[in-house]
Amino acid sequence: MSMDKATGFLPVAWHISTYSASGSGQCVEAGPFTNGSTSFAVRDSQHRGHGHLTFTGTEWAALVAALGRD
């Protein structure tokens, strides 16, 4: 995982989490890079200019699998 500062256009297909309550200020956006990479990005939708975290495809799959466990 790496942290990148948002500068200009990021080739990411951003999606707001369905777990983010509307208007609560606790919103997360995530999405795959659209430049042919297998990486994914995650950012705070309330502070987009603060940058984002970048995960490799393998790291993202492990995170999603871990979050899906009960």
C-alpha positions in Angstrom: 0.0 0.0 0.0 1.2 3.5 -0.7 -0.2 7.0 -0.1 -0.3 9.4 -3.0 -1.0 13.1 -2.9 -3.9 14.0 -5.2 -2.5 16.3 -7.9 -4.7 16.9 -10.9 -6.7 14.2 -12.7 -6.4 10.7 -11.3 -7.4 7.9 -13.6 -9.7 6.2 -11.1 -13.3 5.1 -11.5 -14.4 6.4 -8.1 -17.4 4.8 -6.2 -18.8 6.0 -2.9 -19.2 3.3 -0.4 -22.8 2.1 0.2 -21.9 2.0 3.9 -21.3 5.7 4.0 -24.4 7.3 5.6 -25.7 10.2 3.5 -24.7 13.5 5.0 -22.8 12.0 7.9 -19.4 13.2 6.9 -18.1 9.7 7.1 -17.7 8.9 3.4 -15.2 6.7 1.6 -14.6 6.4 -2.1 -12.8 3.6 -3.7 -12.2 2.4 -7.3 -9.9 0.8 -9.8 -7.4 2.7 -11.8 -8.5 3.1 -15.4 -5.1 3.2 -16.9 -4.8 -0.6 -17.3 -3.3 -1.1 -13.8 -4.6 -3.7 -11.5 -4.3 -1.3 -8.5 -7.2 0.3 -6.5 -7.4 3.6 -4.7 -9.2 4.7 -1.6 -9.9 8.2 -0.4 -11.9 10.4 2.0 -14.7 11.9 -0.2 -15.0 14.8 2.2 -11.3 15.7 1.8 -10.4 14.5 -1.8 -7.4 16.9 -2.0 -5.6 15.1 0.9 -4.7 12.3 -1.4 -5.5 8.6 -1.6 -4.2 5.2 -0.6 -3.2 2.9 -3.4 -3.4 -0.9 -3.1 -2.1 -3.5 -5.5 -4.7 -5.9 -6.9 -3.5 -8.6 -4.4 -3.7 -6.3 -1.4 -7.2 -5.1 -2.5 -8.4 -8.6 -2.8 -7.1 -9.5 0.6 -8.7 -6.4 2.2 -12.1 -7.1 0.6 -11.9 -10.8 1.7 -11.0 -9.8 5.3 -13.8 -7.2 5.5 -16.3 -9.9 4.3 -15.5 -12.2 7.2 -17.9 -12.3 10.1 
